[in-house]
Amino acid sequence: MKNPPEQRSARAFGPVPSRCLGRSLGINNIPPKVCSYSCVYCQLGRTIALEIERRSFYQPEEIQQDVLERVARARRLGEPIDYLTFVPDGEPTLDSNLGREIELLRPLGIKIAVISNGSLVWREDVREELGKADWVSLKVDAVREEPWRRINRPHPALRLGSILEGMRAFARAYKGKLATETMLVRGLNDGEEDLTEVAGFLAELEPSRAYLAVPTRPPAEGWVEPPDEERINQAYQVLREQLEHVELLIGYEGNAFAFTGNVEEDLLSITAVHPLREEAVRELLAKAGADWQVVRKLIDADRLVELEYRGRKFYMRQVGGRLGL
């Protein structure tokens, strides 16, 4: 017998700054923490209810009303909203009303995004409902069985091969913007072989953006750590060999894409998204009328790190200093 619908009120929140979507109004269509994965790095902690059966948690009209109220408030205050984003305290595609909720929100005239772990995309109904959104992100942390189970800790009934094939089918049919996100965890999926295999699979999907992330908030398991900057840069370069658009998600949400007019902050913002070659850094400094002392100052302050990859120097925002590690 299926569980009864969750009685707690549905929630919408924001708008908040998003590293991928600008100003995003979040939609929490799953109560905490109902998910098909129990990822070791999850900022929400360990999964409380590990599930793969889709069901109704809230009435679609509840979701609609909460979002309408938030949008009206944001408009009164002059706050822009770029996306309505299903980014709940669990896996959004577990909600059997997801497609209906997207349809109810369409009249608002705001683009709709869904951030999913992709674990249920082997289901035709899930692919159909995700296809109603303007922007979809799928998680691809690993494409081999052993690291997938270690990092994502999936429901035992899930099969990686079926998930990957479902992603291929969705990517072929999807008309919106497809993004992927790969969370790098030190010692689990940051080896060159793992990265090369992930890059090859992502190249099949041809996403509009392939994001590489590291844990930036307290994870479910205390032993989880991000890779060092050298390994993050290597991951970026490996993916760039097969994908045109790769970005890092290692900066603060509010300024990862910002240009402040302050050359130090601009340099840190850009290198939190893209490791920059030395010549690109020099060009940025020249445009700002600054010299190399800016870079040396940031390195000495443990805010920027100098790396080498295949004979070239790269500069990237330092991970350890920002995370307080």
C-alpha positions as CSV (number, residue, x, y, z in Angstrom):
1,M,0.0,0.0,0.0
2,K,1.3,3.5,-0.9
3,N,2.0,5.9,1.8
4,P,-0.7,8.6,2.4
5,P,-0.1,12.1,1.1
6,E,2.1,14.2,3.3
7,Q,0.0,16.7,5.4
8,R,2.6,19.4,6.0
9,S,2.1,22.6,4.0
10,A,4.0,22.9,0.7
11,R,6.6,25.6,0.6
12,A,8.1,28.1,-1.9
13,F,11.1,30.2,-0.9
14,G,13.1,33.1,-2.2
15,P,13.9,34.4,-4.7
16,V,17.5,33.6,-3.9
17,P,20.7,33.9,-5.9
18,S,21.5,30.8,-7.9
19,R,24.9,30.0,-9.4
20,C,23.2,28.6,-12.5
21,L,19.8,30.3,-12.8
22,G,20.2,33.9,-11.7
23,R,17.4,34.9,-9.3
24,S,15.5,31.7,-8.5
25,L,12.3,31.2,-6.6
26,G,12.6,27.7,-5.1
27,I,9.7,25.2,-4.9
28,N,9.9,22.6,-2.2
29,N,7.6,19.8,-3.5
30,I,9.1,17.0,-1.4
31,P,9.2,16.9,2.4
32,P,12.6,16.3,4.1
33,K,14.2,14.0,3.5
34,V,12.5,11.7,1.0
35,C,14.9,10.7,-1.7
36,S,16.0,7.9,-4.0
37,Y,19.7,8.6,-3.0
38,S,21.4,9.2,0.3
39,C,24.5,11.0,-1.1
40,V,27.5,11.2,1.2
41,Y,27.9,14.9,0.5
42,C,24.2,16.0,0.9
43,Q,23.9,19.3,2.7
44,L,20.5,18.2,4.1
45,G,22.0,15.2,5.9
46,R,21.2,11.5,5.5
47,T,18.0,10.4,3.7
48,I,15.2,9.7,6.2
49,A,13.0,7.8,3.7
50,L,14.8,6.1,0.8
51,E,12.1,5.7,-1.8
52,I,11.7,5.1,-5.5
53,E,7.9,4.8,-5.8
54,R,6.3,8.1,-7.0
55,R,3.4,9.4,-5.0
56,S,1.5,12.6,-4.1
57,F,3.0,14.7,-1.3
58,Y,1.0,17.9,-1.7
59,Q,-2.0,18.9,-3.7
60,P,-0.8,20.7,-6.9
61,E,-3.1,23.6,-6.0
62,E,-1.2,24.0,-2.7
63,I,2.1,24.4,-4.6
64,Q,0.5,26.8,-7.1
65,Q,-0.9,29.0,-4.3
66,D,2.4,29.1,-2.4
67,V,4.2,30.1,-5.6
68,L,1.6,32.7,-6.6
69,E,1.9,34.4,-3.2
70,R,5.7,34.5,-3.3
71,V,5.7,35.8,-6.9
72,A,3.2,38.5,-6.0
73,R,5.3,39.6,-3.0
74,A,8.5,39.6,-5.1
75,R,6.9,41.8,-7.7
76,R,5.6,44.2,-5.1
77,L,9.1,44.6,-3.8
78,G,10.6,44.9,-7.3
79,E,12.6,41.7,-6.9
80,P,13.3,39.9,-10.2
81,I,12.7,36.2,-10.7
82,D,14.5,34.5,-13.5
83,Y,13.3,30.9,-12.8
84,L,10.7,29.0,-10.7
85,T,12.9,26.1,-9.6
86,F,11.8,22.7,-8.2
87,V,14.7,22.2,-5.8
88,P,13.1,20.4,-2.8
89,D,14.4,18.7,0.4
90,G,14.4,15.4,-1.6
91,E,14.2,14.2,-5.2
92,P,11.5,16.2,-7.1
93,T,10.6,13.5,-9.5
94,L,9.3,11.3,-6.7
95,D,6.3,13.7,-6.8
96,S,3.7,12.2,-9.0
97,N,2.1,15.6,-9.5
98,L,5.2,17.3,-10.9
99,G,3.9,17.5,-14.5
100,R,0.6,19.0,-13.3
101,E,2.4,21.5,-11.1
102,I,4.5,22.7,-14.0
103,E,1.3,23.2,-16.1
104,L,-0.4,25.2,-13.3
105,L,2.6,27.5,-13.0
106,R,2.9,28.2,-16.7
107,P,0.5,31.2,-16.8
108,L,2.9,33.1,-14.6
109,G,5.2,33.6,-17.6
110,I,8.4,32.7,-15.7
111,K,10.7,30.0,-16.9
112,I,10.6,26.7,-14.9
113,A,13.6,24.6,-13.9
114,V,13.9,21.2,-12.2
115,I,17.0,20.1,-10.4
116,S,17.0,16.3,-10.3
117,N,19.4,13.5,-9.3
118,G,18.2,11.7,-12.5
119,S,17.7,8.4,-10.7
120,L,14.1,8.0,-12.0
121,V,14.7,9.2,-15.5
122,W,14.5,5.6,-16.8
123,R,10.8,5.9,-16.3
124,E,8.9,7.2,-19.4
125,D,6.4,9.2,-17.2
126,V,9.3,11.0,-15.5
127,R,10.9,11.9,-18.8
128,E,7.6,13.2,-20.1
129,E,7.0,15.4,-17.1
130,L,10.6,16.7,-17.0
131,G,10.2,17.6,-20.6
132,K,7.6,20.2,-19.7
133,A,10.3,22.3,-17.9
134,D,12.4,24.9,-19.6
135,W,15.7,23.9,-17.9
136,V,16.6,20.5,-16.3
137,S,19.7,19.5,-14.4
138,L,20.6,15.9,-14.0
139,K,23.2,14.6,-11.6
140,V,26.0,12.5,-13.0
141,D,28.6,11.8,-10.2
142,A,29.8,8.5,-11.6
143,V,29.1,6.2,-14.5
144,R,30.7,3.1,-12.9
145,E,28.9,0.9,-10.4
146,E,31.4,1.0,-7.5
147,P,31.9,4.8,-7.2
148,W,28.2,5.4,-7.9
149,R,27.1,3.2,-5.0
150,R,29.8,4.7,-2.7
151,I,29.0,8.3,-3.4
152,N,25.2,8.3,-4.1
153,R,24.2,5.4,-1.9
154,P,21.1,4.7,-4.1
155,H,17.9,2.8,-3.3
156,P,18.8,-0.9,-3.7
157,A,16.3,-1.4,-6.5
158,L,17.9,1.2,-8.7
159,R,20.1,0.1,-11.6
160,L,22.8,2.4,-12.9
161,G,22.6,1.1,-16.5
162,S,18.9,1.9,-16.7
163,I,19.5,5.3,-15.3
164,L,22.2,6.2,-17.8
165,E,20.1,4.9,-20.7
166,G,17.2,6.9,-19.4
167,M,19.4,10.0,-19.5
168,R,20.4,9.3,-23.0
169,A,16.7,9.0,-24.0
170,F,15.8,12.2,-22.3
171,A,18.6,14.1,-23.8
172,R,17.7,13.0,-27.3
173,A,14.1,14.1,-26.9
174,Y,14.3,17.2,-24.7
175,K,13.7,20.5,-26.3
176,G,14.7,22.8,-23.4
177,K,18.1,23.5,-21.9
178,L,19.8,20.4,-20.3
179,A,22.5,20.8,-17.7
180,T,24.4,18.2,-15.8
181,E,26.1,18.5,-12.4
182,T,28.9,16.3,-11.1
183,M,29.9,16.6,-7.5
184,L,33.5,15.8,-6.9
185,V,34.4,14.1,-3.6
186,R,38.1,13.5,-2.7
187,G,39.0,9.8,-3.1
188,L,35.6,8.7,-4.4
189,N,35.2,10.0,-8.0
190,D,38.0,12.4,-8.7
191,G,40.5,10.0,-10.3
192,E,41.4,10.5,-13.9
193,E,39.8,7.3,-15.0
194,D,36.5,8.3,-13.4
195,L,36.6,11.8,-14.8
196,T,37.4,10.5,-18.3
197,E,34.5,8.1,-18.2
198,V,32.1,10.8,-16.9
199,A,33.3,13.2,-19.6
200,G,32.6,10.6,-22.3
201,F,29.1,9.9,-21.1
202,L,28.3,13.7,-20.8
203,A,29.5,14.2,-24.3
204,E,26.8,11.8,-25.4
205,L,24.2,13.9,-23.6
206,E,25.5,17.2,-25.2
207,P,24.3,19.4,-22.3
208,S,24.1,23.1,-22.7
209,R,26.3,23.3,-19.5
210,A,28.2,20.7,-17.6
211,Y,28.8,21.8,-14.0
212,L,31.5,20.6,-11.7
213,A,30.8,21.1,-8.1
214,V,32.5,20.5,-4.7
215,P,31.0,20.3,-1.3
216,T,30.7,23.8,0.1
217,R,28.3,23.2,3.0
218,P,28.5,20.7,5.9
219,P,27.9,17.2,4.3
220,A,25.9,14.2,5.5
221,E,29.1,12.4,6.3
222,G,31.8,14.2,8.3
223,W,34.7,12.5,6.4
224,V,33.6,14.0,3.0
225,E,36.2,16.5,1.6
226,P,36.5,18.3,-1.7
227,P,39.4,17.5,-3.9
228,D,42.4,19.9,-3.9
229,E,42.6,22.7,-6.4
230,E,45.0,20.8,-8.7
231,R,42.5,17.9,-9.0
232,I,39.6,20.2,-9.6
233,N,41.5,21.9,-12.4
234,Q,42.4,18.5,-13.8
235,A,38.7,17.6,-13.8
236,Y,37.8,20.8,-15.6
237,Q,40.4,20.2,-18.3
238,V,39.4,16.5,-18.8
239,L,35.7,17.5,-19.3
240,R,36.7,20.4,-21.6
241,E,38.5,18.0,-23.9
242,Q,35.1,16.5,-24.8
243,L,32.5,19.2,-23.9
244,E,32.3,22.8,-25.1
245,H,30.6,24.4,-22.0
246,V,32.0,23.4,-18.6
247,E,31.7,25.5,-15.5
248,L,32.9,25.2,-11.9
249,L,30.5,25.6,-9.0
250,I,33.0,26.4,-6.2
251,G,32.1,30.0,-5.5
252,Y,29.5,31.7,-3.4
253,E,26.1,31.8,-5.0
254,G,25.8,35.5,-4.9
255,N,28.9,36.5,-6.9
256,A,29.9,33.5,-9.0
257,F,29.0,35.3,-12.2
258,A,29.3,38.9,-11.0
259,F,31.5,41.6,-12.4
260,T,32.1,44.2,-9.7
261,G,34.4,46.6,-11.3
262,N,36.9,45.6,-8.5
263,V,39.7,43.7,-10.3
264,E,40.3,41.5,-7.3
265,E,36.7,40.5,-6.9
266,D,36.3,40.1,-10.6
267,L,39.3,37.7,-10.7
268,L,38.0,35.7,-7.8
269,S,34.5,35.5,-9.3
270,I,35.6,34.4,-12.7
271,T,38.1,31.8,-11.4
272,A,35.4,30.3,-9.2
273,V,33.7,29.3,-12.5
274,H,36.5,28.9,-15.0
275,P,40.2,28.3,-14.2
276,L,42.0,31.0,-16.2
277,R,45.2,30.6,-18.2
278,E,48.0,33.0,-17.3
279,E,47.5,35.0,-20.5
280,A,43.8,35.5,-19.8
281,V,44.7,36.8,-16.3
282,R,47.2,39.2,-17.8
283,E,44.6,40.5,-20.3
284,L,42.0,41.0,-17.5
285,L,44.6,43.0,-15.4
286,A,45.5,45.1,-18.4
287,K,41.9,46.0,-19.0
288,A,41.6,47.1,-15.4
289,G,44.9,49.0,-15.5
290,A,46.3,46.7,-12.8
291,D,49.6,44.7,-12.6
292,W,50.6,41.2,-11.5
293,Q,50.9,42.4,-7.9
294,V,47.1,41.8,-7.7
295,V,47.6,38.1,-8.4
296,R,50.5,37.8,-6.0
297,K,48.5,39.5,-3.3
298,L,45.6,37.1,-3.7
299,I,47.9,34.1,-3.7
300,D,49.7,35.3,-0.6
301,A,46.3,35.7,1.1
302,D,45.3,32.1,0.2
303,R,42.5,33.3,-2.0
304,L,43.9,32.3,-5.4
305,V,46.0,29.4,-6.3
306,E,48.5,28.9,-9.2
307,L,48.3,25.5,-10.9
308,E,50.0,23.8,-13.8
309,Y,48.3,21.5,-16.3
310,R,49.9,20.1,-19.5
311,G,52.7,22.7,-19.4
312,R,50.4,25.7,-18.9
313,K,49.8,27.8,-15.8
314,F,46.2,28.2,-14.6
315,Y,44.8,30.3,-11.8
316,M,41.8,29.3,-9.7
317,R,40.0,30.5,-6.7
318,Q,41.3,28.6,-3.7
319,V,38.9,26.0,-2.3
320,G,40.4,25.3,1.1
321,G,40.6,28.9,2.3
322,R,37.0,29.6,1.3
323,L,35.6,26.6,2.9
324,G,37.6,27.1,6.1
325,L,39.3,23.8,5.8
